[in-house]
Amino acid sequence: MKFVGIDLAWTYKNETGICILDESNNIVHLSADLYDDHNLIDIIRSAMVEPNERVIISVDLPLIVNNDTGHREADLEVIRDRIHGQKLRLLATNKQFMNKQFSCIRGENLMTLFKSTLNGKLLTRKSDLHSDVDAVIFETFPTGIYLGLFPDLYMNKYKLSSRLSLEVLKSNMTDLLLEINKSRFIKNLLDYFPQDLINNSFKKKNYKLLEDSLDALLCALISSLSISNTSSFKFYGSGNNGLIVLPKEKPQGF
């Protein structure tokens, strides 16, 4: 079995991050680049030991958008909820906005390709995680994962969109990586990130690739943890109109 996390860019003009963990939670692939949907399928397939090896895939982007305007119900449920006392914000996901802003609904395109090439099934209810289909795909998002798993660090933002200085962002990312590494859940984490991130003279573009890679890693973590710790997760929305999976607490053993 493989656990996949994809930090999918809203548009094909921006970089996408992808991370793949094996059953022992070793990283077998981690990268960020200008990938199209077929590139992502090829990367997943190249990591599979057997053609029908089971994969659990979580994606940071809406995989189904049925509403023309406003928010999806899954988005509203997340916005109304609190995790560790904090509220999360989401973009208004609807067909009109996404087609105007990005000229496509990329998550739906990827979902269609997953179904046809990997015999994938969109997660519509909690029990689908333990079904016998070849691939299960669901939506999540790294900011919510960060809050659910690491509430004590959550206010220390590591994303460029927070408008903090690059020095502060590098420090915050380092703290998060060390916290993930402390759990020993991912055995080879530090092999994939600069050992001296804080003192590394990154330009913003290079830092953004690290950010995309870390977001993909957080998604892959959720793909793995959700199988054995389902009770530690919240499921927002309904399967046929969008379902978002987020951790409500740090699962036992992590």
C-alpha positions in Angstrom: 0.0 0.0 0.0 1.1 3.6 -0.7 0.0 6.8 0.9 -0.1 9.8 -1.4 -0.4 13.5 -0.7 -0.9 16.1 -3.5 -0.7 19.9 -3.0 -2.4 20.5 -6.2 -2.0 24.0 -7.9 -5.3 25.7 -8.8 -3.9 26.3 -12.3 -1.5 24.4 -14.5 0.8 27.4 -14.6 1.9 26.9 -11.0 3.9 24.2 -9.2 2.3 21.2 -7.6 3.8 19.2 -4.7 3.5 15.4 -4.4 4.6 13.1 -1.6 4.4 9.3 -1.5 4.9 7.2 1.7 5.3 3.4 1.8 3.6 1.1 4.4 6.4 1.8 6.8 5.9 5.6 6.4 9.2 6.1 4.6 9.2 8.8 1.9 9.7 7.2 -1.5 9.0 10.3 -3.5 8.8 14.0 -2.6 8.9 16.8 -5.2 7.3 20.0 -6.4 7.3 21.1 -10.1 5.0 22.2 -12.9 3.2 18.8 -13.1 0.2 18.2 -15.3 -2.3 15.6 -14.2 -0.8 12.8 -16.3 2.7 13.5 -14.7 1.1 12.9 -11.3 -0.4 9.6 -12.4 3.0 8.6 -13.8 4.8 9.4 -10.5 2.2 7.4 -8.5 2.5 4.4 -10.8 6.3 4.5 -10.7 6.1 4.1 -6.9 3.7 1.2 -7.0 5.4 -2.2 -6.5 2.5 -4.0 -8.3 0.1 -2.6 -10.9 -2.9 -3.1 -8.5 -1.1 -2.0 -5.3 -3.6 -0.1 -3.2 -3.2 3.6 -2.8 -4.8 6.2 -0.5 -4.6 9.7 -2.0 -5.4 13.0 -0.4 -5.5 16.2 -2.4 -5.4 19.8 -1.3 -8.0 21.1 -3.8 -11.7 20.6 -4.3 -12.4 17.4 -6.1 -16.1 18.0 -6.7 -17.8 21.3 -7.2 -21.6 21.1 -8.0 -22.6 24.6 -6.9 -22.7 27.5 -9.3 -22.2 30.2 -6.7 -21.5 30.6 -2.9 -19.8 27.9 -0.8 -20.1 24.2 -0.9 -21.7 22.7 2.2 -18.4 21.0 3.2 -16.7 24.4 3.1 -19.4 26.0 5.3 -19.2 23.1 7.8 -15.4 23.7 8.1 -15.9 27.5 8.5 -18.5 27.1 11.2 -16.5 24.5 13.2 -13.6 25.0 15.6 -10.5 22.8 15.9 -8.6 23.3 19.1 -10.7 26.4 19.6 -9.5 28.0 16.3 -11.6 28.7 13.2 -10.4 28.0 9.6 -11.0 30.1 6.5 -11.7 28.8 3.0 -12.2 30.3 -0.4 -15.7 30.3 -1.7 -15.6 27.3 -3.9 -18.0 27.4 -6.8 -18.1 26.8 -10.5 -18.5 30.5 -11.4 -15.5 31.7 -9.4 -13.2 28.8 -10.3 -13.9 28.9 -14.0 -13.5 32.7 -14.1 -10.4 32.8 -11.9 -8.6 29.6 -13.1 -10.4 28.7 -16.4 -10.9 25.2 -15.0 -11.8 23.1 -11.9 -8.6 21.2 -11.8 -9.4 18.9 -8.9 -12.4 17.5 -10.9 -10.1 17.0 -13.9 -7.6 15.1 -11.8 -10.4 13.1 -10.1 -11.7 12.0 -13.5 -8.2 10.8 -14.5 -7.7 9.0 -11.2 -10.9 7.0 -11.8 -10.0 6.0 -15.3 -6.3 5.2 -14.8 -6.1 3.9 -11.2 -9.6 2.5 -10.8 -10.0 5.2 -8.1 -13.0 5.9 -5.9 -13.9 9.2 -4.5 -14.4 9.0 -0.7 -18.1 9.6 0.0 -18.2 8.2 3.5 -15.9 7.2 6.3 -16.1 3.4 5.6 -14.7 3.9 2.1 -11.3 4.2 3.6 -11.4 0.5 4.4 -13.0 -0.7 1.1 -11.2 -3.0 -1.3 -11.0 -0.6 -4.2 -7.6 0.0 -5.7 -7.4 3.7 -5.0 -9.4 5.9 -2.6 -9.1 9.7 -3.1 -10.3 12.4 -0.8 -10.0 16.1 -0.2 -8.1 17.8 2.7 -6.0 20.9 3.2 -2.7 21.5 4.9 -3.7 24.5 7.0 -6.3 22.4 8.7 -3.9 19.5 9.1 -1.4 21.9 10.7 -4.0 23.0 13.2 -5.3 19.5 13.9 -1.9 17.9 14.4 0.2 20.7 15.8 -2.1 23.3 17.6 0.8 24.6 19.7 2.7 25.6 16.5 -0.3 26.7 14.4 0.2 30.5 14.9 3.7 30.2 13.6 2.9 30.5 9.9 5.3 29.0 7.3 3.5 30.0 4.1 4.6 32.9 1.9 0.9 34.1 1.7 1.2 35.0 5.4 3.4 37.9 4.3 6.0 37.3 7.1 9.6 37.8 6.3 11.5 34.9 4.7 13.7 34.5 7.8 10.6 34.1 10.1 9.0 31.7 7.6 12.2 29.5 7.5 12.3 29.4 11.3 8.7 28.4 11.5 9.1 25.7 8.9 12.1 24.4 10.7 10.1 24.1 13.9 7.3 22.2 12.2 9.8 19.8 10.5 11.5 19.1 13.8 8.2 18.5 15.4 7.1 16.0 12.7 10.5 14.3 13.0 10.2 14.1 16.7 7.3 11.7 16.3 9.5 9.3 14.3 6.4 8.5 12.2 8.3 9.4 9.0 11.6 7.6 9.2 13.6 9.5 6.6 12.0 13.0 6.8 15.2 15.0 7.1 16.7 13.3 4.1 14.3 15.4 2.0 14.7 18.9 3.5 17.8 21.1 3.9 19.6 20.3 7.2 20.3 24.0 7.8 17.1 25.6 6.5 17.3 28.7 8.7 20.8 29.7 7.4 20.2 28.7 3.8 20.0 31.7 1.4 16.8 30.8 -0.3 15.1 33.0 -2.8 11.3 33.1 -2.5 10.7 30.9 -5.6 12.9 28.1 -4.1 11.2 28.5 -0.7 7.8 28.1 -2.4 8.9 24.8 -3.8 9.8 23.7 -0.2 6.4 25.0 1.0 4.6 23.0 -1.7 6.6 19.9 -0.8 5.8 20.3 2.9 2.1 20.7 2.1 2.2 17.5 0.1 3.9 15.8 3.0 1.2 16.9 5.4 -1.4 15.5 3.0 0.4 12.2 2.7 0.5 12.0 6.5 -3.3 12.2 6.6 -3.6 9.5 3.9 -1.6 7.2 6.2 -3.0 8.2 9.6 -6.7 8.1 8.4 -6.5 4.4 7.8 -5.5 3.3 11.3 -6.9 6.3 13.3 -10.3 7.1 11.7 -11.8 8.2 15.0 -9.3 11.1 15.2 -10.7 12.7 12.0 -13.6 14.8 11.1 -15.5 14.4 7.8 -17.2 17.6 6.6 -19.9 17.6 3.9 -21.4 14.8 1.9 -19.7 12.6 -0.5 -21.5 13.5 -3.7 -21.2 17.3 -3.1 -17.7 17.5 -1.6 -16.2 15.8 1.5 -13.3 17.3 3.4 -11.2 15.2 5.8 -9.3 16.8 8.6 -7.7 15.7 11.9 -9.5 16.9 15.0 -6.6 15.8 17.3 -3.2 14.1 17.2 -3.9 10.4 16.6 -2.5 7.9 19.0 0.9 6.7 18.0 1.8 9.9 16.1 
